[in-house]
Amino acid sequence: MLLTSGDTLRGPLVLHCNEDVIRLIMPDNTVNTLSAVAVQSFAVKGQKDDRRDYYDDFFDTRMGYYSGSPYYNRTPFRPRRERADTSLVRVFRTYRWNHNNDYSDFKSPGFFEQLSSGPHILLRREMLIERVVNNGPMYGAMATPTAEA
């Protein structure tokens, strides 16, 4: 992890996406909490979260195999990974953004994952959102009777 002061820290960490905070466990078992203001970039290797494989395994789609493709039924799919790839290194950088508020000029730092490198950089940001699901009558919900006047 590279700090904005130029210092480098190493150790296991936990990223809290919505708060833009990192908890870093130091070699002496103390825990440092760092906000995005203090961090310039960091890299994660050996991630232990297995459930990400389901969402991040887009190899077949990038190769042009999707349900609308005419080659969809002809080509066998590459099997999904059984376990997380512990050799994969994910790089995160700090950028200022307006938190999806288009009418605000205030930009605060946040963590973004760098997916590509070169003259144009592709970034990704993970956000946890809560959505209300409305199951209509087509999904087995009962319609409520209305009172007649």
Secondary structure as the mmCIF struct_conf table of DSSP 4:
data_model
#
loop_
_struct_conf.conf_type_id
_struct_conf.id
_struct_conf.beg_label_comp_id
_struct_conf.beg_label_asym_id
_struct_conf.beg_label_seq_id
_struct_conf.end_label_comp_id
_struct_conf.end_label_asym_id
_struct_conf.end_label_seq_id
STRN STRN1 LEU A 2 LEU A 3
TURN_TY1_P TURN_TY1_P1 THR A 4 SER A 5
BEND BEND1 GLY A 6 GLY A 6
STRN STRN2 THR A 8 THR A 8
BEND BEND2 GLY A 11 GLY A 11
STRN STRN3 LEU A 13 HIS A 16
TURN_TY1_P TURN_TY1_P2 CYS A 17 ASP A 20
STRN STRN4 VAL A 21 ILE A 25
TURN_TY1_P TURN_TY1_P3 PRO A 27 ASP A 28
BEND BEND3 ASN A 29 ASN A 29
STRN STRN5 VAL A 31 SER A 35
TURN_TY1_P TURN_TY1_P4 ALA A 36 ALA A 38
STRN STRN6 VAL A 39 LYS A 45
BEND BEND4 GLY A 46 GLY A 46
TURN_TY1_P TURN_TY1_P5 ASP A 50 ARG A 51
HELX_RH_AL_P HELX_RH_AL_P1 ARG A 52 ASP A 56
HELX_RH_AL_P HELX_RH_AL_P2 PHE A 59 ARG A 62
TURN_TY1_P TURN_TY1_P6 MET A 63 GLY A 64
BEND BEND5 TYR A 66 TYR A 66
TURN_TY1_P TURN_TY1_P7 SER A 67 GLY A 68
BEND BEND6 SER A 69 SER A 69
TURN_TY1_P TURN_TY1_P8 PRO A 70 ARG A 74
BEND BEND7 THR A 75 THR A 75
HELX_LH_PP_P HELX_LH_PP_P1 PRO A 76 ARG A 81
BEND BEND8 GLU A 82 ARG A 83
TURN_TY1_P TURN_TY1_P9 THR A 86 SER A 87
STRN STRN7 VAL A 89 TRP A 97
TURN_TY1_P TURN_TY1_P10 HIS A 99 ASN A 100
TURN_TY1_P TURN_TY1_P11 ASP A 102 TYR A 103
STRN STRN8 SER A 108 GLN A 114
BEND BEND9 GLY A 118 HIS A 120
STRN STRN9 LEU A 123 ARG A 124
HELX_RH_3T_P HELX_RH_3T_P1 PRO A 137 TYR A 139
TURN_TY1_P TURN_TY1_P12 GLY A 140 GLY A 140
HELX_LH_PP_P HELX_LH_PP_P2 ALA A 141 GLU A 148
#
